[in-house]
């Protein structure tokens, strides 16, 4: 139980860090960063997947799966994947203490998918 609670805290914290690093105009419409929801784990990596903005968990899990297939051959370079009708720009982000993976909607930077341990 403690492990699940800690994982959610790490996922939410990672999403907050990524959102704060985004350009200020990304949240200009609402004035606040989107809230993140835990969606489950990525089947290939076992990383926790969360969604922020109006990203459904189904779309988040699809984007995460597409990214994890592509990221191992990219040596930490940004990757573009297309899933759930959206083009996602994905890459590793610095975290404290561990880095995490994040995908942002190429058209709407308030839509965010994070993968973290």
N, C-alpha and C positions, 0 to 999 in steps of 0.2 A: 504494500500500500504506500509506504514511504517512497519507494522508487518511482511509482507512477506520479505521485505528487511532485517530486523533484524534477522529473522529466517535463511535466507541464510548466513548471516554473522556468526551467531552462529554455523551453520552446518559446514561451511568451516573452521572456527577457531577450532572446535572440531576435525575435520579430520586432520588438521595440527598438533595439539597437539599429537594426537595418532601416526601420522607418525613420528614425531620427537622422540617419545619414543621408536620406533621400533629399532632393532639392525641396526647398520650402514651398514652392508652388504646387507640389504634389498634393498637399492637403488643404489648399487654399479654399476649396468649396465648402468643406465642413468645419475647418478650423481645428480639427483633432485628427490624430492618427487612428487608422482603423484598428478594431479589436481583432485579436487572433483567436482561432478556434482549433483545438487539437482534432485531427482527422483520423489518426491511426499511424501505422508504420509502413514504410516502403518495403515491399516484398523482397527486393534484391539486396538491400543494404541493412535493413532493420532500423533505419533512422526514423525518428518521429517526424511526422508531417503535420504542419499546421497551415491554416489559411487565414488571410486577413483581407479586409475589404469585402466585396460581395462575391468572393470566390467560394463555390460550393466545395464540399469535401471531395466529392467525386472528381471534380476538375482538378483539385489540388493533388490528389493521389495519381491521376493520369499524368499531370505535368511532372511530378516527382519521378514517376517511373520512366518517362521519356528522358529526363535529365540524367538519371543514374545510369541508363544505358549508354549515354554519350559522354559523360564526364570523365570516365576512366582513361579515355584516349586523348584527352585535351590538355593534360598537365596543368591544371588549375586555370586555364584560359576561359574567358566567357564563352558560353554555348547558347545558341538559339534553338529552341525546340517548338514544335507546333502541336498542340493537343487541346482538346475540348474547344475547338474553334478559336483559339487564341495563340498568338506567338509570344513565347515566354523568353526573356533574357535571363540566363542563369549563370551563377558563378559562386565560388567560395568567398565568404566574407569573414573578416577577422572577428573573433569573439573573445570574451574574457571568461574563462581561461581558454576555451577551445573554439576553433573556427567552426562555421556552420555553412550550409549551402542555402542559397536563396534564388528564387525565380520571381521576376516581376513582369507583369503584363506590359508588353512593348507599347501599347496604346494608352494604358491607364495605370500609372505608377502607384495608385492606392491599392491595386490588386496584387497581393503578395502570397507566395508559397515558400515556406521555410522547411528545411530538413536539418535536424540536429540530433545529437546523441544525448 
